[in-house]
Amino acid sequence: MAVKPILDNAQSVTYYMNDLISIIIPVYNHADALERARASIAKQSYANIEVIVVDDGSDVPVTVDADGMTVVRQENAGAPAARNKGFALSKGAFVIFWDADITAEAEMLEKMHHVLQLHPEAAYAYSNFCFGERKMPAKVFDIEALKITNYITSTSLIRRESVIPWDETLHRFQDWDVWLTMAEQGSKGIWIPEYLFTIEPRGHGGISTWLPSFAYKPPWRWFPGIHKQVIAYEKARSVIEKKHSL
């Protein structure tokens, strides 16, 4: 079921604003993007948060001049390892993995948390997002649709007891693997049909090298500059398909 939360100003917010939310940010060599993410977090209407930045071996060690933010450094091991380290250090009843290239609407955390309070059967809440200027809609949670393609990003608010380790052997589709694994364990998500955050295109991997669907079909898939990306995509997808018997 999809929900669109409407926060009633007359409603007491204390019953859903007391839980600590842990924001875990893996970062590697993108201090400028991290600063924009930090500014976005500072504007969140949900105030009871802790922020854990995991510097994944950046060339220049990450520093953050902000109260309430913890920075830890590890040797470069990839985003999944950084997320796992951040989670191990966190204390929140709810957790969100917030990449350094993400800026969010001021009420994102409040809306996601409120929805989970209204829907105790859901393990996590997710939303639509923008990739630069391009709108990327999600959809109502459906396990069969999820087996075909991922429509849920890592920037989703998860109940702590439902969080699972990120697979540190994966270089792509890490979030898809997490949602499939959680679904196999019986966990479900709930969709907020609003555009609550934006991913900044950087062109270095993951969704930042997003290609339109036609690029994977002949003759486009054979074009120089596209073919290597298509092959890498298909190879990484086959790893997930094999792991989850899709």
Kinemage of the C-alpha trace (Angstrom):
@kinemage 1
@onewidth
@group {chain A} dominant
@subgroup {mainchain}
@vectorlist {calphas} color= white
{ca met a 1} P 0.000 0.000 0.000
{ca ala a 2} L 1.198 3.494 -0.780
{ca val a 3} L 0.640 6.258 1.709
{ca lys a 4} L 0.878 10.017 1.559
{ca pro a 5} L 1.355 11.312 5.083
{ca ile a 6} L -0.350 14.535 6.008
{ca leu a 7} L 1.107 16.012 9.180
{ca asp a 8} L -1.658 17.673 11.167
{ca asn a 9} L -0.315 20.749 12.949
{ca ala a 10} L -2.932 20.302 15.639
{ca gln a 11} L -1.749 16.769 16.302
{ca ser a 12} L 0.702 16.203 19.124
{ca val a 13} L 4.030 15.312 17.540
{ca thr a 14} L 5.662 13.991 20.693
{ca tyr a 15} L 4.433 10.446 20.188
{ca tyr a 16} L 6.329 10.057 16.969
{ca met a 17} L 9.250 12.449 17.406
{ca asn a 18} L 10.953 10.837 20.421
{ca asp a 19} L 12.753 7.963 18.687
{ca leu a 20} L 16.409 8.439 17.857
{ca ile a 21} L 17.156 8.186 14.129
{ca ser a 22} L 20.695 7.238 13.108
{ca ile a 23} L 21.890 8.751 9.837
{ca ile a 24} L 24.836 6.832 8.405
{ca ile a 25} L 26.848 8.511 5.650
{ca pro a 26} L 29.575 6.619 3.779
{ca val a 27} L 31.877 9.011 1.935
{ca tyr a 28} L 34.902 8.676 -0.311
{ca asn a 29} L 36.642 11.740 -1.748
{ca his a 30} L 33.532 13.915 -2.028
{ca ala a 31} L 33.885 16.465 0.741
{ca asp a 32} L 32.000 19.108 -1.280
{ca ala a 33} L 28.976 16.864 -1.730
{ca leu a 34} L 29.148 15.876 1.934
{ca glu a 35} L 28.865 19.506 2.965
{ca arg a 36} L 25.655 19.870 0.948
{ca ala a 37} L 24.299 16.678 2.512
{ca arg a 38} L 25.208 17.975 5.959
{ca ala a 39} L 23.387 21.256 5.316
{ca ser a 40} L 20.333 19.294 4.180
{ca ile a 41} L 20.393 17.211 7.359
{ca ala a 42} L 20.662 20.350 9.485
{ca lys a 43} L 17.340 21.548 8.021
{ca gln a 44} L 15.414 18.385 8.891
{ca ser a 45} L 12.255 18.988 10.907
{ca tyr a 46} L 12.890 15.753 12.800
{ca ala a 47} L 15.402 16.814 15.450
{ca asn a 48} L 16.225 13.662 17.431
{ca ile a 49} L 19.031 12.354 15.227
{ca glu a 50} L 22.624 11.225 15.347
{ca val a 51} L 24.879 11.446 12.301
{ca ile a 52} L 27.738 9.026 11.717
{ca val a 53} L 30.048 9.801 8.798
{ca val a 54} L 32.284 6.913 7.745
{ca asp a 55} L 35.285 8.075 5.737
{ca asp a 56} L 36.074 5.132 3.477
{ca gly a 57} L 39.770 5.895 3.110
{ca ser a 58} L 39.461 9.220 1.274
{ca asp a 59} L 42.709 10.618 -0.158
{ca val a 60} L 42.270 13.593 2.152
{ca pro a 61} L 40.745 12.603 5.512
{ca val a 62} L 37.200 13.869 5.925
{ca thr a 63} L 36.554 16.482 8.583
{ca val a 64} L 33.186 17.908 9.542
{ca asp a 65} L 32.814 21.048 11.610
{ca ala a 66} L 29.345 20.439 12.985
{ca asp a 67} L 27.859 19.524 16.332
{ca gly a 68} L 26.189 16.159 16.651
{ca met a 69} L 28.205 14.504 13.874
{ca thr a 70} L 30.670 11.686 14.463
{ca val a 71} L 33.379 11.021 11.863
{ca val a 72} L 35.220 7.695 11.775
{ca arg a 73} L 37.812 6.628 9.234
{ca gln a 74} L 38.593 3.214 7.791
{ca glu a 75} L 40.854 1.878 5.076
{ca asn a 76} L 39.118 1.932 1.718
{ca ala a 77} L 36.790 -1.065 1.690
{ca gly a 78} L 33.740 0.134 -0.248
{ca ala a 79} L 30.369 1.611 0.648
{ca pro a 80} L 28.846 -1.636 2.029
{ca ala a 81} L 31.677 -1.988 4.557
{ca ala a 82} L 31.345 1.682 5.492
{ca arg a 83} L 27.600 1.284 6.038
{ca asn a 84} L 28.142 -1.793 8.193
{ca lys a 85} L 30.720 0.055 10.293
{ca gly a 86} L 28.389 3.011 10.717
{ca phe a 87} L 25.512 0.791 11.772
{ca ala a 88} L 27.696 -0.977 14.344
{ca leu a 89} L 28.429 2.410 15.919
{ca ser a 90} L 24.843 3.665 15.788
{ca lys a 91} L 22.255 3.668 18.551
{ca gly a 92} L 19.023 4.733 16.857
{ca ala a 93} L 15.756 2.836 16.930
{ca phe a 94} L 15.541 3.765 13.241
{ca val a 95} L 18.373 3.890 10.721
{ca ile a 96} L 18.809 5.543 7.336
{ca phe a 97} L 21.778 5.114 5.006
{ca trp a 98} L 22.245 8.575 3.533
{ca asp a 99} L 24.876 8.782 0.789
{ca ala a 100} L 27.025 11.906 0.601
{ca asp a 101} L 25.510 12.927 -2.751
{ca ile a 102} L 21.980 13.224 -1.352
{ca thr a 103} L 20.050 16.307 -0.316
{ca ala a 104} L 16.585 15.907 1.148
{ca glu a 105} L 13.387 17.809 1.669
{ca ala a 106} L 13.212 19.237 5.184
{ca glu a 107} L 10.363 16.910 6.235
{ca met a 108} L 11.758 13.683 4.749
{ca leu a 109} L 12.738 12.012 8.017
{ca glu a 110} L 9.616 13.220 9.785
{ca lys a 111} L 7.346 11.845 7.063
{ca met a 112} L 9.131 8.501 6.829
{ca his a 113} L 9.105 8.039 10.596
{ca his a 114} L 5.475 9.084 10.906
{ca val a 115} L 4.439 6.553 8.254
{ca leu a 116} L 6.249 3.754 10.078
{ca gln a 117} L 4.434 4.708 13.283
{ca leu a 118} L 1.143 4.403 11.433
{ca his a 119} L 2.161 1.100 9.802
{ca pro a 120} L 3.866 -1.185 12.335
{ca glu a 121} L 3.718 -4.045 9.821
{ca ala a 122} L 6.254 -2.270 7.594
{ca ala a 123} L 9.989 -2.740 8.180
{ca tyr a 124} L 10.978 0.386 6.266
{ca ala a 125} L 9.642 3.421 4.429
{ca tyr a 126} L 10.837 4.590 1.016
{ca ser a 127} L 9.907 7.332 -1.428
{ca asn a 128} L 10.334 8.693 -4.927
{ca phe a 129} L 13.449 10.739 -5.604
{ca cys a 130} L 15.083 12.938 -8.214
{ca phe a 131} L 18.303 12.111 -10.034
{ca gly a 132} L 19.442 15.610 -10.816
{ca glu a 133} L 16.492 17.096 -12.708
{ca arg a 134} L 15.055 13.696 -13.651
{ca lys a 135} L 12.190 12.333 -11.575
{ca met a 136} L 12.569 8.692 -10.500
{ca pro a 137} L 9.263 7.307 -9.202
{ca ala a 138} L 9.104 4.218 -7.036
{ca lys a 139} L 5.980 2.056 -6.696
{ca val a 140} L 3.832 0.182 -4.222
{ca phe a 141} L 5.831 -2.569 -2.535
{ca asp a 142} L 5.503 -5.819 -4.438
{ca ile a 143} L 7.993 -8.645 -4.078
{ca glu a 144} L 7.419 -10.005 -7.593
{ca ala a 145} L 8.089 -6.586 -9.114
{ca leu a 146} L 11.174 -6.256 -6.913
{ca lys a 147} L 12.531 -9.497 -8.326
{ca ile a 148} L 12.428 -7.962 -11.809
{ca thr a 149} L 14.051 -4.627 -11.014
{ca asn a 150} L 14.915 -2.521 -8.011
{ca tyr a 151} L 12.710 0.490 -7.313
{ca ile a 152} L 13.865 1.195 -3.731
{ca thr a 153} L 17.012 3.171 -2.921
{ca ser a 154} L 19.275 2.780 0.084
{ca thr a 155} L 17.936 6.092 1.418
{ca ser a 156} L 14.996 4.491 3.200
{ca leu a 157} L 14.160 4.646 6.894
{ca ile a 158} L 14.526 1.182 8.466
{ca arg a 159} L 13.520 -0.143 11.865
{ca arg a 160} L 16.708 -1.103 13.666
{ca glu a 161} L 15.577 -4.673 14.311
{ca ser a 162} L 15.043 -5.163 10.576
{ca val a 163} L 18.468 -3.927 9.422
{ca ile a 164} L 20.662 -6.627 7.858
{ca pro a 165} L 24.384 -6.506 6.978
{ca trp a 166} L 25.309 -5.119 3.584
{ca asp a 167} L 27.062 -7.648 1.362
{ca glu a 168} L 30.631 -6.344 1.191
{ca thr a 169} L 31.473 -8.511 -1.831
{ca leu a 170} L 29.080 -6.617 -4.094
{ca his a 171} L 30.255 -3.659 -6.153
{ca arg a 172} L 26.843 -2.801 -7.617
{ca phe a 173} L 23.166 -3.354 -6.813
{ca gln a 174} L 23.921 -3.443 -3.101
{ca asp a 175} L 20.596 -1.858 -2.195
{ca trp a 176} L 18.675 -4.256 -4.456
{ca asp a 177} L 20.394 -7.145 -2.673
{ca val a 178} L 19.395 -5.743 0.726
{ca trp a 179} L 15.711 -5.369 -0.159
{ca leu a 180} L 15.557 -8.815 -1.782
{ca thr a 181} L 17.207 -10.422 1.245
{ca met a 182} L 14.869 -8.617 3.629
{ca ala a 183} L 11.870 -9.643 1.526
{ca glu a 184} L 13.026 -13.264 1.661
{ca gln a 185} L 13.003 -12.909 5.450
{ca gly a 186} L 9.442 -11.572 5.384
{ca ser a 187} L 10.137 -7.839 5.660
{ca lys a 188} L 8.042 -5.398 3.638
{ca gly a 189} L 8.397 -1.733 2.818
{ca ile a 190} L 5.845 1.017 2.529
{ca trp a 191} L 5.936 3.608 -0.242
{ca ile a 192} L 5.506 7.338 0.220
{ca pro a 193} L 4.581 8.656 -3.271
{ca glu a 194} L 6.424 11.936 -2.845
{ca tyr a 195} L 9.787 13.158 -4.154
{ca leu a 196} L 11.592 13.537 -0.852
{ca phe a 197} L 15.247 13.694 -1.882
{ca thr a 198} L 17.633 14.345 -4.747
{ca ile a 199} L 20.736 12.421 -5.805
{ca glu a 200} L 23.460 14.581 -7.285
{ca pro a 201} L 24.819 13.081 -10.545
{ca arg a 202} L 28.552 12.552 -10.322
{ca gly a 203} L 29.303 10.047 -13.099
{ca his a 204} L 31.557 7.756 -11.063
{ca gly a 205} L 29.477 4.613 -10.695
{ca gly a 206} L 26.169 3.286 -9.390
{ca ile a 207} L 23.145 5.361 -10.238
{ca ser a 208} L 25.482 8.202 -11.140
{ca thr a 209} L 26.135 6.335 -14.417
{ca trp a 210} L 22.429 5.791 -15.054
{ca leu a 211} L 21.489 5.028 -18.651
{ca pro a 212} L 17.990 5.212 -20.170
{ca ser a 213} L 16.327 1.837 -20.819
{ca phe a 214} L 16.755 2.023 -24.603
{ca ala a 215} L 20.568 2.094 -24.126
{ca tyr a 216} L 20.497 -1.611 -23.236
{ca lys a 217} L 18.866 -2.614 -26.525
{ca pro a 218} L 20.342 -2.973 -30.042
{ca pro a 219} L 21.710 -0.992 -31.720
{ca trp a 220} L 22.324 1.465 -28.869
{ca arg a 221} L 24.034 -1.081 -26.608
{ca trp a 222} L 26.868 -1.391 -29.122
{ca phe a 223} L 27.643 2.310 -29.299
{ca pro a 224} L 31.120 3.381 -28.125
{ca gly a 225} L 30.940 4.849 -24.640
{ca ile a 226} L 27.781 2.852 -23.864
{ca his a 227} L 28.771 -0.750 -24.564
{ca lys a 228} L 31.182 -1.064 -21.627
{ca gln a 229} L 28.592 0.329 -19.224
{ca val a 230} L 25.955 -2.079 -20.533
{ca ile a 231} L 28.253 -5.088 -20.167
{ca ala a 232} L 29.240 -4.041 -16.629
{ca tyr a 233} L 25.569 -3.603 -15.745
{ca glu a 234} L 24.595 -7.013 -17.067
{ca lys a 235} L 27.496 -8.718 -15.327
{ca ala a 236} L 26.627 -7.144 -11.986
{ca arg a 237} L 22.942 -7.937 -12.433
{ca ser a 238} L 23.755 -11.593 -13.093
{ca val a 239} L 25.468 -11.772 -9.688
{ca ile a 240} L 22.249 -10.673 -7.962
{ca glu a 241} L 20.107 -12.981 -10.095
{ca lys a 242} L 22.275 -15.950 -9.169
{ca lys a 243} L 22.403 -15.079 -5.465
{ca his a 244} L 18.616 -14.766 -5.220
{ca ser a 245} L 17.682 -17.420 -7.811
{ca leu a 246} L 15.794 -14.896 -9.927
